[in-house]
Amino acid sequence: MKTLDSIVTELDTLIKLGNSKKARQILIKLTSKKIPRTHQLPFAKIARRLQMGKTSLKILLPLVHPHGRKTGTATALELAEYAAALSGLGSTTEAITILKKPDVQENPQALLLLSNTYFTIWEYGKAIPLL
């Protein structure tokens, strides 16, 4: 049986080789099961790279918006990835709100994602200083 780390590596390799169809099939089978917290971020990133933004959101949703009165337990990296998926699906306002949070902005990748989000809405003046 493959470990989750080896599956992430396999999916990454398939994407790099241009075999996104097979990578999508593997990820769809995997996301029908509960993904442990330790692997939610890597699989969400893979999903976004495969243009599966809804799957990426589905993976991270319990961390960002938990059920009930619980507060979110998402890390800055998980929030940034969630925002990237939102942006890819056209929900740029919510993505920008998340990416502008101070704890999220400590991550250089978040600044790049924020810049990319501004580019998608033609806000080049706001995007360029972040690069």
C-alpha positions as CSV (number, residue, x, y, z in Angstrom):
1,M,0.0,0.0,0.0
2,K,1.3,3.4,-0.9
3,T,1.9,6.1,1.7
4,L,0.3,9.5,1.3
5,D,3.7,11.1,0.8
6,S,4.4,8.7,-2.1
7,I,1.0,9.6,-3.6
8,V,1.8,13.3,-3.4
9,T,5.2,12.6,-5.1
10,E,3.5,10.5,-7.8
11,L,0.9,13.1,-8.5
12,D,3.5,15.8,-8.7
13,T,5.5,13.7,-11.2
14,L,2.5,13.0,-13.3
15,I,1.7,16.7,-13.5
16,K,5.3,17.6,-14.5
17,L,5.1,14.9,-17.2
18,G,1.9,16.3,-18.5
19,N,-0.3,13.4,-17.5
20,S,-2.9,15.4,-15.7
21,K,-5.7,13.1,-16.7
22,K,-4.2,10.2,-14.7
23,A,-3.3,12.5,-11.8
24,R,-6.9,13.8,-11.7
25,Q,-8.2,10.2,-11.6
26,I,-6.0,9.3,-8.7
27,L,-6.8,12.5,-6.8
28,I,-10.6,12.0,-7.2
29,K,-10.4,8.5,-5.8
30,L,-8.3,9.8,-2.9
31,T,-10.5,12.8,-2.0
32,S,-13.5,10.5,-1.6
33,K,-11.8,9.4,1.7
34,K,-10.8,11.5,4.7
35,I,-7.4,13.1,4.2
36,P,-5.4,13.5,7.4
37,R,-4.6,17.0,8.5
38,T,-0.9,16.5,7.8
39,H,-1.6,15.9,4.1
40,Q,-4.5,18.3,3.4
41,L,-2.3,21.2,2.3
42,P,-0.2,19.1,-0.2
43,F,-3.3,17.5,-1.7
44,A,-5.0,20.9,-1.9
45,K,-2.0,22.3,-3.8
46,I,-2.0,19.3,-6.2
47,A,-5.8,19.8,-6.8
48,R,-5.3,23.5,-7.6
49,R,-2.4,22.7,-10.0
50,L,-4.8,20.2,-11.8
51,Q,-7.4,23.0,-12.2
52,M,-9.6,21.3,-9.6
53,G,-10.3,24.4,-7.5
54,K,-13.5,23.0,-6.0
55,T,-11.6,19.9,-4.8
56,S,-8.9,22.1,-3.3
57,L,-11.6,24.1,-1.4
58,K,-13.3,20.9,-0.3
59,I,-10.1,19.6,1.2
60,L,-9.3,22.9,3.1
61,L,-12.8,24.0,4.0
62,P,-13.0,22.2,7.4
63,L,-9.8,24.0,8.4
64,V,-10.8,27.5,7.2
65,H,-14.5,27.3,8.0
66,P,-15.1,24.6,10.6
67,H,-18.7,23.5,11.5
68,G,-20.4,24.9,14.5
69,R,-19.0,27.6,16.7
70,K,-15.4,26.4,16.3
71,T,-12.8,28.9,15.1
72,G,-10.7,28.2,12.1
73,T,-7.5,26.2,12.7
74,A,-6.0,26.9,9.3
75,T,-2.3,27.9,9.2
76,A,-1.2,30.9,7.2
77,L,-0.1,28.5,4.4
78,E,-3.4,26.7,4.4
79,L,-5.2,30.0,4.2
80,A,-3.0,31.2,1.4
81,E,-3.8,28.0,-0.6
82,Y,-7.5,28.3,0.1
83,A,-7.4,31.9,-1.2
84,A,-5.5,30.7,-4.3
85,A,-8.2,28.2,-5.0
86,L,-10.9,30.9,-4.5
87,S,-9.1,33.2,-6.8
88,G,-8.9,30.5,-9.5
89,L,-12.6,30.0,-9.3
90,G,-13.3,33.8,-9.6
91,S,-14.0,34.6,-6.0
92,T,-11.3,37.3,-5.9
93,T,-12.8,39.5,-3.2
94,E,-12.7,36.8,-0.6
95,A,-9.3,35.6,-1.8
96,I,-7.9,39.2,-1.4
97,T,-9.4,39.5,2.1
98,I,-7.7,36.3,3.2
99,L,-4.4,37.1,1.5
100,K,-4.3,40.5,3.2
101,K,-4.4,39.1,6.7
102,P,-1.1,40.0,8.5
103,D,-0.3,36.4,9.5
104,V,-0.8,35.2,5.9
105,Q,1.3,38.0,4.5
106,E,4.3,36.8,6.4
107,N,4.6,34.0,3.8
108,P,6.3,35.2,0.6
109,Q,4.1,32.8,-1.4
110,A,1.0,34.6,-0.2
111,L,2.3,37.9,-1.6
112,L,2.8,36.2,-5.0
113,L,-0.7,34.8,-4.8
114,L,-2.1,38.2,-3.9
115,S,-0.3,39.7,-6.8
116,N,-1.6,37.1,-9.2
117,T,-5.1,37.7,-7.8
118,Y,-4.8,41.4,-8.5
119,F,-3.6,40.6,-12.1
120,T,-6.8,38.6,-12.7
121,I,-8.9,41.6,-11.9
122,W,-6.7,44.0,-13.9
123,E,-5.3,45.8,-10.8
124,Y,-1.7,46.0,-12.0
125,G,-0.9,49.0,-9.9
126,K,-1.6,47.0,-6.7
127,A,0.1,43.8,-8.0
128,I,3.5,45.1,-9.1
129,P,4.8,46.4,-5.7
130,L,4.1,42.9,-4.3
131,L,6.5,41.2,-6.8
